[in-house]
């Protein structure tokens, strides 16, 4: 890997170095990051594979032999969770049946945990899959539909103390 703008240089860059490089190269343009083009230039694995492997830090909430779940560092609402299969398939619908079922079972387990521990009236489940080429499900706790209209600020530094506190509640 190499990026000369004081960003990515070594073989194990930090999340903030990756983020700086992506911003400098114009991959953050609009309300959501457009990661897809950077994977062929900088990474042979997906961002989520690197998180699963512990190469990039995360606020892990759950792990089993087929799935990995962690807090989104740029949540739409506090408690926003990503559930990913360990099998790095791009689209949820292309997962083998046993991996798909495992992702959905983990999703259900964590949605129930959100309701129980955060007292949220609702838990929004969504599959978008355009920002990172690795299948994933998002869970977003909310009490009123307007809370789902919030756009995450991907250029802001994550609030690590709030994320750590949320991880303690949901782990």
C-alpha positions as CSV (number, residue, x, y, z in Angstrom):
1,X,0.0,0.0,0.0
2,X,1.1,3.5,-0.6
3,X,-0.4,6.9,-0.4
4,X,1.9,9.9,-0.2
5,X,-0.4,12.5,1.4
6,X,0.7,11.5,4.9
7,X,-2.0,8.9,4.8
8,X,-1.5,5.2,3.8
9,X,2.1,4.1,3.5
10,X,2.6,0.8,5.4
11,X,0.9,-2.5,5.2
12,X,-1.3,-1.9,8.3
13,X,-2.6,1.6,8.2
14,X,-4.8,3.0,11.0
15,X,-8.5,3.7,10.4
16,X,-7.9,7.4,10.6
17,X,-5.0,7.1,8.0
18,X,-7.4,5.2,5.6
19,X,-10.1,7.8,6.2
20,X,-7.7,10.7,5.5
21,X,-6.6,9.1,2.3
22,X,-10.1,8.5,1.2
23,X,-11.1,12.1,1.9
24,X,-8.0,13.4,0.1
25,X,-8.7,11.3,-2.9
26,X,-12.4,12.4,-3.1
27,X,-14.1,9.2,-2.0
28,X,-16.2,11.1,0.6
29,X,-18.5,13.2,-1.5
30,X,-22.0,13.5,-0.3
31,X,-23.9,12.2,2.7
32,X,-22.3,8.7,2.5
33,X,-18.8,7.6,1.5
34,X,-18.2,6.0,-1.8
35,X,-15.7,3.3,-0.8
36,X,-16.0,0.9,-3.7
37,X,-13.3,2.5,-6.0
38,X,-10.7,2.4,-3.3
39,X,-10.7,-1.3,-2.7
40,X,-8.9,-2.2,-5.9
41,X,-6.3,0.5,-5.3
42,X,-5.6,0.0,-1.6
43,X,-7.0,-3.2,-0.2
44,X,-7.1,-6.8,-1.3
45,X,-9.7,-7.6,1.5
46,X,-12.8,-5.6,2.4
47,X,-12.9,-3.2,5.2
48,X,-15.1,-5.6,7.1
49,X,-12.7,-8.5,6.6
50,X,-10.0,-6.4,8.2
51,X,-12.3,-5.5,11.1
52,X,-13.2,-9.2,11.6
53,X,-9.5,-10.1,11.5
54,X,-8.7,-7.5,14.1
55,X,-6.5,-5.4,11.8
56,X,-8.8,-2.4,12.2
57,X,-10.2,-1.7,15.7
58,X,-14.0,-2.0,16.3
59,X,-16.5,-2.0,19.0
60,X,-17.4,-5.7,18.8
61,X,-20.7,-6.8,20.2
62,X,-21.0,-10.4,19.1
63,X,-19.1,-13.1,17.3
64,X,-19.7,-16.7,16.4
65,X,-18.2,-19.0,13.8
66,X,-20.2,-17.4,10.9
67,X,-21.0,-13.8,11.9
68,X,-19.4,-10.7,13.4
69,X,-21.3,-7.7,14.8
70,X,-20.0,-4.3,15.8
71,X,-21.1,-0.7,16.3
72,X,-21.1,1.6,13.4
73,X,-18.6,4.4,14.2
74,X,-20.8,6.9,12.4
75,X,-24.2,5.9,13.7
76,X,-27.5,7.2,12.4
77,X,-28.7,6.8,16.0
78,X,-26.8,5.6,19.1
79,X,-26.7,1.8,19.1
80,X,-26.5,1.5,15.2
81,X,-25.1,-2.0,14.6
82,X,-23.6,-3.8,11.6
83,X,-23.9,-7.5,11.3
84,X,-21.5,-9.1,8.8
85,X,-20.9,-12.7,7.6
86,X,-17.3,-13.9,8.0
87,X,-17.7,-15.1,4.4
88,X,-16.8,-12.0,2.4
89,X,-19.5,-12.2,-0.2
90,X,-20.6,-8.8,-1.7
91,X,-24.4,-9.3,-1.6
92,X,-26.5,-10.8,1.2
93,X,-28.6,-12.7,-1.4
94,X,-25.4,-14.4,-2.8
95,X,-24.5,-16.0,0.6
96,X,-24.8,-19.7,1.0
97,X,-28.0,-20.6,2.8
98,X,-26.3,-21.5,6.1
99,X,-24.4,-18.2,6.1
100,X,-27.6,-16.2,5.3
101,X,-29.5,-17.9,8.1
102,X,-26.6,-17.3,10.5
103,X,-26.6,-13.5,9.6
104,X,-30.4,-13.3,10.1
105,X,-30.3,-15.2,13.4
106,X,-27.5,-12.9,14.7
107,X,-29.6,-9.9,13.5
108,X,-32.6,-11.1,15.4
109,X,-30.6,-11.8,18.6
110,X,-29.1,-8.3,18.5
111,X,-32.4,-6.6,17.6
112,X,-34.0,-8.1,20.7
113,X,-30.9,-7.1,22.8
114,X,-31.3,-3.5,21.5
115,X,-35.0,-3.4,22.5
116,X,-34.2,-4.9,25.9
117,X,-31.2,-2.9,26.9
118,X,-31.8,0.4,25.2
119,X,-35.6,0.5,25.6
120,X,-36.1,1.5,22.0
121,X,-39.7,1.2,20.7
122,X,-38.4,0.1,17.2
123,X,-35.4,-1.4,15.6
124,X,-35.0,-0.6,12.0
125,X,-33.3,-3.4,9.9
126,X,-31.9,-2.5,6.5
127,X,-29.7,-4.0,3.9
128,X,-28.2,-1.4,1.5
129,X,-24.8,-2.8,0.6
130,X,-23.4,-0.1,-1.7
131,X,-20.7,1.4,0.4
132,X,-18.6,-1.6,1.4
133,X,-18.5,-4.6,-1.0
134,X,-19.1,-7.1,1.8
135,X,-22.7,-8.3,2.7
136,X,-24.1,-6.7,5.9
137,X,-27.2,-5.9,7.8
138,X,-27.7,-2.7,9.7
139,X,-29.8,-2.4,12.9
140,X,-30.8,1.1,14.0
141,X,-32.7,1.7,17.2
142,X,-35.4,4.5,17.0
143,X,-38.5,5.7,18.7
144,X,-39.9,8.1,16.0
145,X,-39.6,7.7,12.2
146,X,-37.9,11.1,12.0
147,X,-34.9,9.6,13.7
148,X,-34.2,7.5,10.6
149,X,-33.9,10.6,8.4
150,X,-30.6,11.6,10.1
151,X,-27.6,11.5,7.9
152,X,-24.4,10.3,9.6
153,X,-21.4,12.7,9.3
154,X,-18.7,10.5,7.8
155,X,-16.1,13.3,8.0
156,X,-16.5,13.7,11.8
157,X,-14.2,12.0,14.2
158,X,-16.0,9.1,15.9
159,X,-17.1,9.8,19.5
160,X,-15.1,6.9,21.1
161,X,-16.4,7.5,24.6
162,X,-20.0,7.3,23.5
163,X,-19.2,4.2,21.4
164,X,-17.4,2.5,24.3
165,X,-20.4,3.3,26.6
166,X,-22.8,1.9,24.0
167,X,-20.7,-1.2,23.5
168,X,-20.8,-1.8,27.3
169,X,-24.6,-1.7,27.2
170,X,-25.0,-4.0,24.2
171,X,-22.1,-6.5,24.5
